[in-house]
């Protein structure tokens, strides 16, 4: 489970990982920032976001699929970072991935590692000095199926995990067989990652950026 993965990461690096429930006031402000203030977002738009996760193609196996209109910006940003990591990061080049070729398939373990690194790198770009990576996930007792319609979302269904280091983040994804990426492969994966980006940047900074 997501929570058990994160608890395992906490046990190995207690000062680097902390968890809390999202506060009602934070949830309301997130809704204001993401869609309420625009005046153009419909319930159908929000539901599409609740049904788009990070899912990989069969060929090439490092390509992300999109099934619904709306989350293309999030998918494109993460996909670009996956490409950069796989083909231009020396750590991956040393493991047999060549930037001189564009294969149909890359070792599955490398794809998963690149995905985790891509999520981390994308989140880190929004960090202000003194901040920490904030990962928003559904609580373990909340079924992804129950989150398919945004009108059913509420603050106490969401958990925020703070990571003080890149290593703590990576451990949370690889701590046991039930890996954290499953949460982002679920129907609400893209929306959860967008919430994570906003929380990592900070609501105050996001408002000033707008």
C-alpha angles and dihedrals in degrees: 000000000000093000094049090050091052093045089054089052090049092053091055096043108016098170092050100055131051133169135203140158117262110257121239092238090052092050092051091049091048089054090050093050096043104043121336096076093052096063091206103083118105131200088252090056091053093047091055088057089051090056102049121089134166104277125166127227123241090234120054089017093206093058120103121229126222120205102169137040117250111047094066093113093057093045092048093050093050092042092053090051091049089054092048093049096045098045106025106031110096091214090064095038087058088057095059105276110130124205088205094069137048105214127193090231139026125192107285093231090056091049091053091047091048090050092054091047091048092053091047095047092048092051093046091058090068096050121118120206110286094019129119137215110273117201118193117203138160115264115257092248092056115088116222086225090061089054096058092103118054093215088070093056119108136170097254090058091064131075127200119209120191121207121197094192141029089239092058090051092051092047090054089059096046105032096111143347094285095070126198094239087076088073090058094043087060122098093269096045098113093047092048090052092049089052088049091053092051094046091047092050090044127242092252092053093045090054090050090049093055 
